[in-house]
Amino acid sequence: MDSAIPQPTAPLSFSTLIRTASHEQHTEAETSTFMSDLLGGRLGVDAYARYTEQLWFVYRALEDAAEALRDDPVAGPFVRPELERVPELERDLAHLRGADWREHATALPATAAYAARVEECARTWPGGYVAHHYTRYLGDLSGGQIIRGRAEKTWGFARKGDGVRFYVFEGISNPAAFKRDYRELLDRIEVTVPDELERHRIVDECKRAFALNTALFRDLATEFPHAA
């Protein structure tokens, strides 16, 4: 007779929890009509430039707040200069839109809402800021590389050159190791944020971040109706 006692299942690490809990929202964002058509080469470079412009508004919200959060026990460890994307976005936009691109840059309604939420979290809730930081930067280091490759092939940008510099992390020589370290930082949140309800709030904010990104893609699809 088998008398083996079932062993308790080990609890999920926070990095695993945040990834698995937001999987559905992540997939929805990745498979949006706009992004599918952009990656499929069915949209022109103007759609890519407009998307890049929208990212500029979001990353300004993320990075303008970074210095004030540098010493925060929850968000501070995630503030890493090698992740900064705003200078690269600005270089890409100068290449895509010309030197006067700032004079014509406008945020879509969904972009404005997205940036406003990032700013609110940065100002009032470091845990929420981490949720937005995670969804953006780890995505750039992973799926963002697919976008870079497709953009180079479709519109003839130089490999890792102007037009796709946003996706090139020159300060990160080993992306796989960096992502492992980043996930370890996420796991330490269980120490710096011992309240389980608060950790679940961070997971929910991660879901919200993906939803805000999906809304941005919907606005872009409306502006470029051949993606609808």
DONU-492009 format. One record per residue (C-alpha): x, z, y; residue in one letter. Coordinates in nm, 3 decimals. Layout:
REM DONU-492009
VORO        xx        zz        yy   residu
VORO         X         Z         Y        a
...
//
This chain:
REM DONU-492009
VORO        xx        zz        yy   residu
VORO     0.000     0.000     0.000        m
VORO     0.137    -0.103     0.338        d
VORO     0.165     0.208     0.552        s
VORO     0.350     0.046     0.843        a
VORO     0.235     0.181     1.176        i
VORO     0.174    -0.085     1.441        p
VORO     0.429    -0.061     1.716        q
VORO     0.307    -0.048     2.076        p
VORO     0.355    -0.366     2.273        t
VORO     0.622    -0.338     2.541        a
VORO     0.476    -0.357     2.891        p
VORO     0.538    -0.679     3.081        l
VORO     0.810    -0.674     3.342        s
VORO     0.684    -0.725     3.695        f
VORO     0.847    -1.068     3.720        s
VORO     0.667    -1.176     3.403        t
VORO     0.340    -1.024     3.519        l
VORO     0.349    -1.200     3.854        i
VORO     0.431    -1.532     3.687        r
VORO     0.168    -1.514     3.414        t
VORO    -0.107    -1.370     3.633        a
VORO    -0.073    -1.653     3.886        s
VORO    -0.028    -1.933     3.631        h
VORO    -0.373    -2.083     3.686        e
VORO    -0.336    -2.096     4.065        q
VORO     0.019    -2.230     4.031        h
VORO    -0.100    -2.512     3.805        t
VORO    -0.382    -2.600     4.042        e
VORO    -0.136    -2.635     4.330        a
VORO     0.113    -2.839     4.126        e
VORO    -0.152    -3.081     4.000        t
VORO    -0.333    -3.140     4.329        s
VORO    -0.436    -3.497     4.395        t
VORO    -0.211    -3.527     4.698        f
VORO     0.099    -3.404     4.515        m
VORO     0.022    -3.615     4.209        s
VORO    -0.008    -3.927     4.423        d
VORO     0.300    -3.840     4.627        l
VORO     0.513    -3.792     4.316        l
VORO     0.357    -4.100     4.156        g
VORO     0.478    -4.321     4.440        g
VORO     0.123    -4.405     4.550        r
VORO     0.174    -4.276     4.905        l
VORO     0.402    -4.394     5.181        g
VORO     0.691    -4.213     5.338        v
VORO     0.459    -4.115     5.625        d
VORO     0.270    -3.883     5.388        a
VORO     0.597    -3.730     5.272        y
VORO     0.704    -3.678     5.634        a
VORO     0.372    -3.513     5.719        r
VORO     0.408    -3.279     5.422        y
VORO     0.761    -3.192     5.530        t
VORO     0.629    -3.116     5.877        e
VORO     0.370    -2.876     5.736        q
VORO     0.640    -2.697     5.539        l
VORO     0.828    -2.641     5.865        w
VORO     0.541    -2.433     6.003        f
VORO     0.522    -2.221     5.687        v
VORO     0.896    -2.161     5.660        y
VORO     0.924    -2.071     6.026        r
VORO     0.671    -1.796     5.957        a
VORO     0.875    -1.677     5.658        l
VORO     1.215    -1.691     5.821        e
VORO     1.128    -1.577     6.173        d
VORO     1.025    -1.247     6.015        a
VORO     1.324    -1.212     5.785        a
VORO     1.558    -1.029     6.021        e
VORO     1.304    -0.757     6.098        a
VORO     1.256    -0.700     5.724        l
VORO     1.624    -0.701     5.629        r
VORO     1.640    -0.319     5.599        d
VORO     1.299    -0.275     5.441        d
VORO     1.329    -0.116     5.093        p
VORO     1.076    -0.356     4.939        v
VORO     1.129    -0.687     5.119        a
VORO     1.487    -0.642     5.238        g
VORO     1.662    -0.728     4.908        p
VORO     1.488    -1.068     4.908        f
VORO     1.620    -1.167     5.251        v
VORO     1.908    -1.394     5.150        r
VORO     2.074    -1.633     5.398        p
VORO     2.145    -1.889     5.126        e
VORO     1.770    -1.943     5.091        l
VORO     1.704    -2.031     5.456        e
VORO     1.525    -2.364     5.482        r
VORO     1.425    -2.408     5.846        v
VORO     1.754    -2.572     5.958        p
VORO     1.733    -2.814     5.664        e
VORO     1.368    -2.896     5.736        l
VORO     1.457    -2.968     6.098        e
VORO     1.736    -3.201     5.993        r
VORO     1.501    -3.380     5.753        d
VORO     1.233    -3.416     6.019        l
VORO     1.481    -3.560     6.268        a
VORO     1.567    -3.820     6.004        h
VORO     1.204    -3.887     5.911        l
VORO     1.039    -3.872     6.253        r
VORO     1.316    -3.917     6.507        g
VORO     1.490    -3.682     6.750        a
VORO     1.166    -3.608     6.938        d
VORO     0.971    -3.498     6.629        w
VORO     0.896    -3.152     6.775        r
VORO     0.690    -3.308     7.055        e
VORO     0.446    -3.450     6.800        h
VORO     0.447    -3.182     6.530        a
VORO     0.103    -3.035     6.460        t
VORO    -0.014    -2.791     6.197        a
VORO    -0.313    -2.886     5.986        l
VORO    -0.588    -2.620     5.976        p
VORO    -0.485    -2.507     5.628        a
VORO    -0.122    -2.490     5.737        t
VORO    -0.210    -2.277     6.036        a
VORO    -0.405    -2.039     5.812        a
VORO    -0.117    -2.026     5.564        y
VORO     0.144    -1.951     5.831        a
VORO    -0.083    -1.690     5.991        a
VORO    -0.120    -1.507     5.660        r
VORO     0.258    -1.506     5.606        v
VORO     0.307    -1.369     5.957        e
VORO     0.043    -1.101     5.899        e
VORO     0.205    -0.986     5.576        c
VORO     0.551    -0.986     5.734        a
VORO     0.422    -0.771     6.018        r
VORO     0.205    -0.526     5.822        t
VORO     0.280    -0.541     5.449        w
VORO     0.629    -0.605     5.305        p
VORO     0.492    -0.632     4.950        g
VORO     0.269    -0.918     5.057        g
VORO     0.564    -1.085     5.226        y
VORO     0.752    -1.070     4.894        v
VORO     0.460    -1.245     4.722        a
VORO     0.483    -1.537     4.966        h
VORO     0.863    -1.538     4.950        h
VORO     0.851    -1.564     4.571        y
VORO     0.595    -1.844     4.555        t
VORO     0.785    -2.056     4.805        r
VORO     1.156    -2.013     4.734        y
VORO     1.149    -1.996     4.356        l
VORO     0.926    -2.301     4.361        g
VORO     1.178    -2.484     4.578        d
VORO     1.456    -2.402     4.334        l
VORO     1.248    -2.521     4.039        s
VORO     0.975    -2.783     4.088        g
VORO     1.111    -2.873     4.429        g
VORO     1.398    -3.049     4.258        q
VORO     1.150    -3.288     4.098        i
VORO     1.014    -3.374     4.443        i
VORO     1.366    -3.438     4.569        r
VORO     1.447    -3.675     4.285        g
VORO     1.121    -3.869     4.326        r
VORO     1.167    -3.893     4.703        a
VORO     1.520    -4.029     4.665        e
VORO     1.399    -4.289     4.417        k
VORO     1.077    -4.387     4.595        t
VORO     1.195    -4.402     4.958        w
VORO     1.567    -4.461     4.916        g
VORO     1.704    -4.139     5.061        f
VORO     2.068    -4.072     4.989        a
VORO     2.113    -3.829     4.700        r
VORO     2.084    -3.479     4.848        k
VORO     2.106    -3.637     5.193        g
VORO     1.898    -3.651     5.509        d
VORO     1.529    -3.660     5.426        g
VORO     1.560    -3.433     5.121        v
VORO     1.797    -3.161     5.246        r
VORO     1.514    -2.909     5.230        f
VORO     1.548    -2.919     4.851        y
VORO     1.928    -2.883     4.851        v
VORO     2.058    -2.525     4.837        f
VORO     2.423    -2.569     4.917        e
VORO     2.482    -2.193     4.917        g
VORO     2.356    -2.154     4.559        i
VORO     2.604    -2.294     4.310        s
VORO     2.417    -2.178     4.001        n
VORO     2.037    -2.198     4.052        p
VORO     1.960    -2.065     3.702        a
VORO     2.169    -1.752     3.760        a
VORO     2.021    -1.708     4.107        f
VORO     1.668    -1.723     3.968        k
VORO     1.758    -1.464     3.704        r
VORO     1.891    -1.234     3.976        d
VORO     1.578    -1.294     4.182        y
VORO     1.355    -1.197     3.890        r
VORO     1.558    -0.880     3.845        e
VORO     1.483    -0.798     4.209        l
VORO     1.114    -0.848     4.134        l
VORO     1.141    -0.613     3.837        d
VORO     1.290    -0.344     4.062        r
VORO     0.968    -0.345     4.264        i
VORO     0.832    -0.121     3.989        e
VORO     1.075     0.141     4.123        v
VORO     1.040     0.077     4.496        t
VORO     0.662     0.035     4.463        v
VORO     0.564     0.294     4.199        p
VORO     0.191     0.265     4.279        d
VORO     0.035     0.039     4.015        e
VORO    -0.257    -0.055     4.240        l
VORO    -0.014    -0.166     4.508        e
VORO     0.175    -0.380     4.257        r
VORO    -0.153    -0.545     4.158        h
VORO    -0.215    -0.615     4.526        r
VORO     0.116    -0.801     4.536        i
VORO     0.014    -1.006     4.232        v
VORO    -0.317    -1.089     4.400        d
VORO    -0.131    -1.196     4.714        e
VORO     0.079    -1.426     4.502        c
VORO    -0.241    -1.589     4.378        k
VORO    -0.357    -1.617     4.738        r
VORO    -0.032    -1.785     4.835        a
VORO    -0.084    -2.055     4.575        f
VORO    -0.445    -2.096     4.691        a
VORO    -0.327    -2.140     5.050        l
VORO    -0.083    -2.403     4.931        n
VORO    -0.361    -2.584     4.744        t
VORO    -0.574    -2.581     5.061        a
VORO    -0.283    -2.741     5.245        l
VORO    -0.273    -3.020     4.986        f
VORO    -0.647    -3.074     5.032        r
VORO    -0.599    -3.116     5.407        d
VORO    -0.321    -3.365     5.343        l
VORO    -0.539    -3.556     5.096        a
VORO    -0.808    -3.580     5.365        t
VORO    -0.559    -3.714     5.617        e
VORO    -0.427    -3.968     5.364        f
VORO    -0.752    -4.082     5.201        p
VORO    -0.581    -4.312     4.954        h
VORO    -0.481    -3.983     4.785        a
VORO    -0.843    -3.875     4.752        a
//
